[in-house]
Amino acid sequence: MNTQDLIPSAAEEEFSQTGYHKTSMDKIAISAGLSKGALYYFFKNKSELFLTVIREGLGMLDRKIDGVMNSDLSQGETIYRIVKAYVDICLDHPRLALIILNENIHGLESELLEKVRELVQVSKDNLVFLLSEGMKYGYIRQGNERLIAMLFIGMLRSISSDIDHLHPVPSRSEIIAAMYDMVANGIYNDEGRG
């Protein structure tokens, strides 16, 4: 992993542990094993680095979804893989997922907050688009795609923030199967009717 790739990973870890305001560029530099000067060579300030962490997280999700959408899968398998992509992000990067899901951005400066919300909104709009396309082609029941997206995001928030409170904690495969079952039995129309 090159230096520029190490920094967002270290920053994600620091932001997730102490939040945006309590995270310093010094702490990120130490976590990345760099000097403060090297960190500032790549990122001019903490806001820019924070936005990079958000962009990269959304980029991971977009790449996973694009891979699913560009493959030749059945409708049911496509929905399963999309659910899995979202759940994987929530389990692998729970704090980042909460930021992306608009839960953990309170108290940011207004300009940074607006930029984060714009990035997150694009991701939410992509989910709405996926749902509307599914409705258009008849493999998702007709409904309010924005409301369905909001409910789906609510389930993802719970995975990111509350899954560790279950005893015993379910395995990744159990979580994915349960989420898929809720989605498939709630909105998936296996008869192809709109």
C-alpha positions as CSV (number, residue, x, y, z in Angstrom):
1,M,0.0,0.0,0.0
2,N,1.5,3.4,-1.0
3,T,1.6,6.4,1.3
4,Q,-1.3,8.2,-0.2
5,D,-3.5,5.1,0.3
6,L,-2.4,4.6,3.9
7,I,-3.5,8.1,5.0
8,P,-7.3,7.7,4.3
9,S,-7.3,4.3,6.0
10,A,-5.5,5.8,9.1
11,A,-7.8,8.8,9.0
12,E,-11.0,6.6,8.9
13,E,-9.7,4.7,11.9
14,E,-9.0,7.9,13.9
15,F,-12.3,9.6,12.8
16,S,-14.2,6.5,13.8
17,Q,-12.6,6.4,17.2
18,T,-12.6,10.0,18.3
19,G,-14.9,11.8,15.9
20,Y,-14.1,14.6,13.5
21,H,-13.5,17.4,16.0
22,K,-11.3,15.4,18.4
23,T,-9.2,13.9,15.6
24,S,-6.0,15.9,14.9
25,M,-3.8,15.8,11.8
26,D,-1.0,14.8,14.3
27,K,-2.9,11.7,15.4
28,I,-3.6,10.7,11.8
29,A,0.1,11.2,10.8
30,I,1.2,9.1,13.7
31,S,-1.4,6.4,12.9
32,A,-0.2,6.4,9.2
33,G,3.4,6.3,10.3
34,L,4.2,9.6,8.6
35,S,5.5,13.0,9.6
36,K,3.0,15.8,9.9
37,G,4.7,17.4,6.9
38,A,4.3,14.3,4.7
39,L,0.6,14.3,5.7
40,Y,0.2,17.9,4.7
41,Y,2.0,17.2,1.4
42,F,-1.0,15.0,0.4
43,F,-3.9,16.8,2.2
44,K,-4.0,20.5,2.9
45,N,-6.2,20.2,5.9
46,K,-8.4,17.9,8.0
47,S,-11.6,18.8,6.1
48,E,-10.1,17.7,2.8
49,L,-8.9,14.5,4.3
50,F,-12.4,13.9,5.9
51,L,-14.0,14.4,2.5
52,T,-11.5,12.0,0.9
53,V,-12.4,9.3,3.5
54,I,-16.1,9.8,2.6
55,R,-15.5,9.8,-1.1
56,E,-13.4,6.6,-0.8
57,G,-16.1,4.9,1.3
58,L,-18.8,5.8,-1.2
59,G,-16.5,4.8,-4.0
60,M,-16.1,1.3,-2.5
61,L,-19.8,0.9,-2.4
62,D,-20.2,2.3,-6.0
63,R,-17.6,-0.2,-7.3
64,K,-19.3,-3.1,-5.6
65,I,-22.8,-2.1,-6.9
66,D,-21.4,-1.4,-10.4
67,G,-19.8,-4.9,-10.4
68,V,-23.1,-6.4,-9.6
69,M,-25.1,-4.4,-12.1
70,N,-22.6,-5.2,-14.9
71,S,-22.8,-8.9,-14.4
72,D,-25.2,-11.4,-15.9
73,L,-27.1,-12.5,-12.8
74,S,-30.7,-13.4,-12.1
75,Q,-32.9,-10.7,-10.7
76,G,-32.9,-12.4,-7.3
77,E,-29.1,-12.9,-7.2
78,T,-28.7,-9.3,-8.3
79,I,-30.7,-8.1,-5.3
80,Y,-28.9,-10.5,-3.0
81,R,-25.5,-9.1,-4.1
82,I,-26.6,-5.5,-3.8
83,V,-27.9,-6.2,-0.3
84,K,-24.6,-8.0,0.5
85,A,-22.6,-5.0,-0.8
86,Y,-24.4,-2.6,1.5
87,V,-24.1,-4.9,4.5
88,D,-20.4,-5.6,3.8
89,I,-19.7,-1.8,3.9
90,C,-21.7,-1.5,7.2
91,L,-19.9,-4.4,8.8
92,D,-16.4,-3.7,7.5
93,H,-16.6,0.1,8.1
94,P,-19.3,0.7,10.7
95,R,-18.3,4.2,11.7
96,L,-17.8,5.3,8.1
97,A,-21.1,3.7,7.2
98,L,-22.8,5.8,9.9
99,I,-21.2,9.0,8.5
100,I,-22.3,8.0,5.0
101,L,-25.8,7.1,6.3
102,N,-25.9,10.7,7.7
103,E,-25.9,9.7,11.3
104,N,-22.5,10.9,12.5
105,I,-21.9,14.3,11.0
106,H,-23.4,16.6,13.6
107,G,-21.3,19.6,14.6
108,L,-19.3,19.9,11.4
109,E,-18.6,23.4,10.0
110,S,-21.4,24.4,7.7
111,E,-19.3,24.3,4.5
112,L,-17.9,20.8,5.3
113,L,-21.3,19.6,6.4
114,E,-22.8,20.7,3.0
115,K,-20.1,19.0,1.0
116,V,-20.6,15.7,3.0
117,R,-24.3,15.9,2.6
118,E,-23.9,16.4,-1.2
119,L,-21.7,13.3,-1.4
120,V,-24.1,11.3,0.7
121,Q,-27.1,12.5,-1.3
122,V,-25.6,11.2,-4.5
123,S,-25.3,7.8,-2.9
124,K,-28.9,7.9,-1.7
125,D,-30.0,9.0,-5.1
126,N,-28.2,6.0,-6.6
127,L,-30.1,3.7,-4.3
128,V,-33.4,5.4,-5.3
129,F,-32.4,4.9,-9.0
130,L,-31.7,1.2,-8.5
131,L,-35.1,0.8,-6.9
132,S,-36.9,2.8,-9.6
133,E,-35.2,0.8,-12.3
134,G,-36.3,-2.4,-10.6
135,M,-39.8,-1.1,-10.5
136,K,-39.6,-0.1,-14.1
137,Y,-38.6,-3.6,-15.2
138,G,-41.0,-5.4,-12.9
139,Y,-38.8,-7.2,-10.5
140,I,-39.5,-4.8,-7.6
141,R,-43.1,-4.0,-6.7
142,Q,-44.3,-0.6,-7.5
143,G,-44.0,1.8,-4.6
144,N,-42.5,5.0,-3.3
145,E,-38.8,4.4,-4.1
146,R,-37.7,7.2,-1.8
147,L,-39.6,5.8,1.1
148,I,-38.3,2.3,0.4
149,A,-34.7,3.7,0.2
150,M,-35.2,5.5,3.5
151,L,-36.4,2.3,5.2
152,F,-33.5,0.3,3.7
153,I,-31.0,2.9,4.9
154,G,-32.7,2.6,8.4
155,M,-31.9,-1.1,8.4
156,L,-28.3,-0.4,7.4
157,R,-28.0,2.1,10.2
158,S,-29.1,-0.5,12.7
159,I,-26.5,-2.9,11.3
160,S,-23.8,-0.3,11.6
161,S,-24.7,0.9,15.1
162,D,-26.6,-1.9,16.9
163,I,-25.5,-5.3,15.7
164,D,-23.0,-5.8,18.5
165,H,-25.8,-5.4,21.0
166,L,-27.4,-8.7,19.9
167,H,-26.4,-11.8,21.9
168,P,-25.1,-13.9,20.5
169,V,-23.8,-11.5,17.7
170,P,-25.0,-13.0,14.4
171,S,-22.4,-14.0,11.8
172,R,-22.0,-12.0,8.6
173,S,-23.8,-14.6,6.6
174,E,-26.7,-14.6,9.0
175,I,-27.0,-10.8,8.8
176,I,-26.8,-10.8,5.0
177,A,-29.4,-13.7,4.8
178,A,-31.8,-11.9,7.2
179,M,-31.4,-8.5,5.4
180,Y,-31.9,-10.2,2.0
181,D,-35.0,-12.1,3.3
182,M,-36.5,-8.9,4.6
183,V,-35.9,-7.2,1.2
184,A,-36.8,-10.1,-1.0
185,N,-40.0,-10.9,0.8
186,G,-40.9,-7.2,1.2
187,I,-40.2,-5.7,-2.2
188,Y,-39.0,-8.4,-4.6
189,N,-41.7,-9.6,-7.0
190,D,-40.6,-13.0,-8.3
191,E,-43.6,-13.1,-10.6
192,G,-42.3,-10.2,-12.6
193,R,-45.4,-8.1,-12.1
194,G,-45.2,-4.4,-11.6
